[in-house]
Amino acid sequence: MLAPNKQKQAPAKQASTSSTSLYTNKNLDAAIAHLELAARFDCKAAVFGKRYWHARVRQACLTTGITPPQLRRLQRLLATLNAG
């Protein structure tokens, strides 16, 4: 009979929402569209809450190579979240 594996597995790393971006300037437009839609829905149904969406938008703002129009969309989204 084989002994069970006694090695501990390292915990899975979670994506950081404070200092890095998971996005690239090539996929950021789709991510912004998703954030705009999902945050608008969440403001009505409160699944994740404002803090979560703020963190996601701030994370997207850290994307390397972000363009001025992309940054303006994210700033508008932050303003909307702050107003709501």
Helices and strands as residue ranges (DSSP letters): H 28-45, H 50-61, H 68-83
